[in-house]
Amino acid sequence: MGDDEAGTASQLSRGQVAAGVGGFVLGAAVVGLLWVLSGTETGPAADARAACAALERIGDLPEPGDGQLSGSDLPPGTLDRLAAAKSLSEAAADVQSAYVSLADHIDGVHRMVVSLNFDAGGRWHLSQATAICGRT
């Protein structure tokens, strides 16, 4: 009785180990497949989307009639995010001409904010860039 019980226990352990290894391999394969399918997007389209995300995060800009403004009147991070959006959109436009318009409009927004002159022209560039981002 002792030898048969030891043999059965050994077989169950091997079966459990085989099932565990099989489950691990299958799980690793699924995770690997999901990682490959999700992948990190590269290229001009990714740069354009990142530029649009940075542009969206600049927040509300002051209205033209808010009087004399200084850089401290802007929401924190506005200039940095706008500079990032400008650089990313220019990088996308350098590689693919379809993004030249986006880069031009983001540059117009950048000029408006840096000059602290929130005029109709800069607002138009902002609306155009936002519209392009909606399609990108």
C-alpha positions as CSV (number, residue, x, y, z in Angstrom):
1,M,0.0,0.0,0.0
2,G,2.9,2.4,0.7
3,D,4.5,2.1,-2.8
4,D,1.2,2.5,-4.7
5,E,0.3,5.6,-2.7
6,A,3.7,7.1,-3.3
7,G,3.4,6.4,-7.0
8,T,0.0,8.0,-7.3
9,A,1.1,11.1,-5.3
10,S,4.1,11.4,-7.6
11,Q,1.9,11.2,-10.7
12,L,-0.5,13.9,-9.4
13,S,2.4,16.2,-8.6
14,R,3.8,15.7,-12.2
15,G,0.4,16.4,-13.6
16,Q,0.0,19.5,-11.5
17,V,3.4,20.7,-12.5
18,A,2.7,20.1,-16.2
19,A,-0.6,22.0,-15.9
20,G,1.2,24.8,-14.1
21,V,3.9,25.0,-16.7
22,G,1.4,24.8,-19.5
23,G,-0.7,27.6,-17.9
24,F,2.4,29.8,-17.5
25,V,3.4,29.3,-21.1
26,L,-0.1,30.0,-22.4
27,G,-0.4,33.1,-20.2
28,A,3.0,34.4,-21.3
29,A,2.0,33.8,-25.0
30,V,-1.2,35.8,-24.4
31,V,0.6,38.7,-22.7
32,G,3.2,38.7,-25.5
33,L,0.5,38.8,-28.2
34,L,-1.3,41.6,-26.5
35,W,1.9,43.5,-26.1
36,V,2.8,43.1,-29.8
37,L,-0.8,44.1,-30.9
38,S,-0.9,47.2,-28.7
39,G,2.7,48.1,-29.5
40,T,4.1,51.6,-29.2
41,E,3.1,53.7,-32.2
42,T,5.9,55.6,-33.8
43,G,6.2,57.9,-36.8
44,P,4.6,61.2,-37.8
45,A,1.0,60.2,-36.9
46,A,2.1,59.4,-33.3
47,D,3.9,62.8,-33.2
48,A,0.9,64.6,-34.5
49,R,-1.4,62.9,-31.9
50,A,1.1,63.7,-29.1
51,A,1.1,67.3,-30.3
52,C,-2.7,67.4,-30.2
53,A,-2.7,65.9,-26.7
54,A,-0.2,68.6,-25.5
55,L,-2.3,71.3,-27.2
56,E,-5.4,70.1,-25.5
57,R,-3.7,70.1,-22.1
58,I,-2.8,73.8,-22.2
59,G,-6.2,74.6,-20.7
60,D,-8.2,77.7,-21.0
61,L,-6.4,80.7,-22.3
62,P,-7.1,84.3,-21.2
63,E,-9.6,86.3,-23.2
64,P,-8.5,89.2,-25.3
65,G,-10.1,91.8,-23.1
66,D,-8.5,90.6,-19.8
67,G,-6.1,93.7,-19.8
68,Q,-2.4,93.6,-19.6
69,L,-1.2,90.0,-19.0
70,S,2.0,88.5,-17.9
71,G,3.3,85.0,-18.2
72,S,2.2,84.3,-14.6
73,D,-1.4,84.8,-15.7
74,L,-1.2,81.7,-17.8
75,P,-2.2,78.3,-16.3
76,P,0.9,76.4,-15.0
77,G,2.7,74.5,-17.7
78,T,1.1,76.3,-20.6
79,L,4.3,77.4,-22.3
80,D,6.0,74.1,-21.8
81,R,3.1,72.1,-23.2
82,L,2.7,74.5,-26.1
83,A,6.4,74.3,-26.9
84,A,6.1,70.5,-26.9
85,A,3.1,70.6,-29.2
86,K,5.0,72.9,-31.5
87,S,8.1,70.7,-31.6
88,L,6.1,67.5,-32.1
89,S,3.9,69.0,-34.8
90,E,7.0,70.3,-36.6
91,A,8.6,66.8,-36.4
92,A,5.5,65.2,-37.9
93,A,5.4,67.8,-40.7
94,D,9.1,67.3,-41.5
95,V,8.4,63.6,-42.2
96,Q,4.9,63.8,-43.7
97,S,3.6,66.9,-45.5
98,A,0.0,66.1,-44.4
99,Y,0.9,67.6,-41.0
100,V,2.3,70.9,-42.3
101,S,-1.1,72.6,-41.7
102,L,-1.2,71.4,-38.1
103,A,2.3,72.6,-37.5
104,D,1.5,76.0,-39.0
105,H,-1.6,76.5,-36.8
106,I,0.1,75.3,-33.6
107,D,2.9,77.8,-34.4
108,G,0.3,80.5,-34.7
109,V,-1.1,79.6,-31.3
110,H,2.5,79.5,-29.9
111,R,3.2,83.0,-31.2
112,M,-0.1,84.3,-29.7
113,V,0.6,82.9,-26.3
114,V,4.3,83.9,-26.2
115,S,3.5,87.4,-27.2
116,L,0.6,87.5,-24.7
117,N,-1.5,89.0,-27.5
118,F,-4.7,86.9,-27.4
119,D,-6.2,88.3,-30.6
120,A,-8.6,87.0,-33.1
121,G,-5.8,85.7,-35.4
122,G,-4.3,83.6,-32.7
123,R,-7.8,82.3,-31.7
124,W,-8.4,81.3,-35.3
125,H,-5.2,79.3,-35.3
126,L,-6.3,77.6,-32.1
127,S,-9.7,76.7,-33.6
128,Q,-8.0,75.4,-36.8
129,A,-5.5,73.3,-34.9
130,T,-8.2,71.9,-32.6
131,A,-10.3,71.0,-35.7
132,I,-7.3,69.3,-37.3
133,C,-6.6,67.4,-34.1
134,G,-10.2,66.2,-34.1
135,R,-9.5,64.5,-37.4
136,T,-6.0,63.2,-36.5
